[in-house]
């Protein structure tokens, strides 16, 4: 046990020595150290690796050729039609409108859209070689109020276009598009 001498009691006749229990104090310190170590291990700061070199190409004598952006298919869903727009960066390469048929049954299927997507991909698609492992990109522009069954029907129509993918031992038919969404 730790002890503390608090000195005399003014008159000097009686000494006041008190025993202070140090174990709770040590326990408190150990717990705070444990919390400090646990939180310090899991905290990571965002870092930006930088060096003091002058900005520019690694070899200034070598000419840099700018990369052209890939073509992307944008499928826009409107009230009475679909619009298929191929863009390369901000440049519109091709635009096609497809009429949206009236659905008389509960199950929605857009076969005209699937045919138009396939035809457009054959004309403008960038990854048509069976040994090319990359997929073309398709962006689906849909309103937030569009019923889910119609979104699924449009996705099915886009994924209906397939091409051969050559793997090491076999060739399989897979969808040509990697699809993302843009809602408004």
C-alpha positions in Angstrom: 0.0 0.0 0.0 1.1 3.5 -0.6 1.2 6.0 2.2 1.1 9.8 2.3 2.6 11.9 5.1 0.5 15.0 5.4 2.7 16.6 8.0 2.0 17.7 11.5 -1.3 18.9 12.8 -0.3 22.5 13.6 0.6 21.9 17.2 3.2 19.3 16.4 2.0 16.9 19.0 0.1 14.5 16.8 1.2 13.3 13.3 -1.4 12.6 10.8 -0.3 9.8 8.5 -2.9 8.3 6.2 -2.7 5.1 4.1 -4.2 5.8 0.7 -5.3 2.7 -1.3 -3.3 3.1 -4.6 -4.9 0.0 -6.4 -8.0 1.9 -7.7 -5.8 4.7 -9.0 -3.5 2.2 -10.8 -6.6 0.4 -12.2 -7.9 3.7 -13.5 -4.6 4.5 -15.2 -4.4 1.0 -16.8 -7.9 1.3 -18.2 -7.2 4.8 -19.7 -4.0 3.4 -21.2 -5.9 0.5 -22.7 -8.5 2.8 -24.3 -5.7 5.0 -25.6 -3.9 2.1 -27.2 -7.1 0.6 -28.7 -8.3 3.8 -30.2 -4.8 4.8 -31.5 -4.5 1.5 -33.4 -7.7 1.9 -35.3 -7.5 5.6 -36.2 -6.0 6.1 -39.6 -5.5 9.4 -41.3 -6.1 10.1 -44.9 -2.8 10.4 -46.7 -1.8 11.8 -50.0 1.5 10.4 -51.3 3.5 13.2 -52.8 7.0 13.9 -53.8 9.0 17.0 -54.5 9.4 16.4 -58.2 8.3 19.0 -60.8 4.8 18.1 -62.2 4.9 16.6 -65.7 5.7 13.4 -67.5 8.4 11.2 -66.1 10.5 11.7 -69.2 10.1 15.2 -70.7 11.6 14.2 -74.1 8.9 11.5 -74.6 5.7 12.7 -76.2 2.5 11.9 -74.3 -0.5 10.7 -76.3 -3.9 11.6 -74.7 -6.2 8.6 -74.2 -9.6 8.8 -75.9 -12.5 8.0 -73.6 -14.5 4.9 -74.3 -18.0 5.0 -75.8 -20.8 4.6 -73.2 -24.4 3.7 -74.0 -27.0 5.9 -72.1 -30.5 4.5 -72.0 -33.0 7.2 -71.1 -36.5 6.2 -70.1 -39.2 8.7 -71.1 -43.0 8.6 -70.9 -43.6 7.0 -74.4 -40.2 6.1 -75.6 -36.6 5.0 -74.9 -33.6 7.0 -76.1 -30.4 5.2 -76.8 -27.5 7.6 -76.8 -23.9 6.6 -77.4 -21.4 9.1 -75.9 -17.7 9.3 -76.1 -16.8 11.7 -73.3 -19.1 14.6 -73.8 -19.6 14.0 -77.5 -22.7 12.4 -78.7 -21.8 9.7 -81.3 -25.2 8.3 -82.0 -28.8 8.7 -80.9 -31.8 6.3 -81.5 -35.4 6.5 -80.3 -37.4 3.4 -79.6 -41.1 3.5 -79.1 -42.3 2.2 -75.7 -45.1 -0.3 -76.3 -48.2 -0.5 -74.2 -48.2 -3.3 -71.7 -51.4 -5.3 -71.6 -50.2 -8.0 -69.2 -48.7 -7.8 -65.7 -45.3 -9.0 -66.9 -43.4 -6.2 -68.7 -41.0 -7.1 -71.5 -39.4 -4.8 -74.0 -38.3 -6.9 -76.9 -38.1 -4.0 -79.4 -35.7 -2.3 -76.9 -33.5 -5.4 -76.7 -33.3 -5.6 -80.5 -32.4 -1.9 -80.8 -29.7 -2.2 -78.0 -28.2 -5.2 -79.9 -28.2 -3.4 -83.2 -26.6 -0.3 -81.6 -24.0 -2.3 -79.9 -23.0 -4.0 -83.2 -22.6 -0.6 -84.7 -20.9 1.3 -81.9 -19.8 -1.2 -79.2 -16.1 -1.1 -78.4 -15.4 -4.6 -76.9 -16.6 -7.1 -79.5 -13.6 -9.4 -79.8 -14.1 -12.7 -77.9 -10.6 -12.5 -76.3 -11.4 -8.9 -74.9 -12.4 -9.3 -71.3 -13.7 -5.8 -70.8 -17.4 -4.9 -71.0 -19.0 -2.0 -72.6 -20.7 0.5 -70.2 -24.4 1.2 -70.1 -26.0 4.0 -67.9 -29.7 3.6 -67.2 -31.4 7.0 -66.7 -34.6 6.4 -64.8 -37.0 8.6 -62.9 -37.4 7.8 -59.2 -41.1 7.3 -59.7 -40.7 4.7 -62.4 -42.2 1.3 -61.3 -39.7 -1.3 -60.3 -41.0 -3.8 -62.8 -40.3 -1.4 -65.7 -36.7 -0.9 -64.5 -36.2 -4.6 -64.3 -37.7 -5.0 -67.8 -35.3 -2.4 -69.2 -32.4 -4.1 -67.4 -33.4 -7.4 -68.9 -33.6 -5.9 -72.4 -30.1 -4.4 -72.0 -28.6 -7.7 -70.7 -30.3 -9.7 -73.5 -27.5 -8.6 -75.9 -24.7 -11.1 -75.5 -21.4 -11.9 -77.1 -18.8 -14.7 -77.0 -16.2 -14.6 -74.2 -13.2 -16.7 -74.7 -11.8 -18.3 -71.6 -8.8 -20.5 -71.3 -10.5 -23.7 -72.3 -14.0 -22.7 -73.5 -16.1 -20.0 -75.0 -19.3 -18.8 -73.3 -22.0 -16.3 -74.1 -22.2 -13.4 -71.6 -23.9 -10.0 -71.5 -22.0 -7.3 -73.2 -22.8 -4.5 -70.8 -21.8 -3.5 -67.3 -24.8 -1.4 -66.2 -24.9 1.6 -63.8 -27.8 3.8 -62.8 -28.5 7.5 -62.9 -31.7 8.6 -61.2 -33.3 12.0 -61.2 
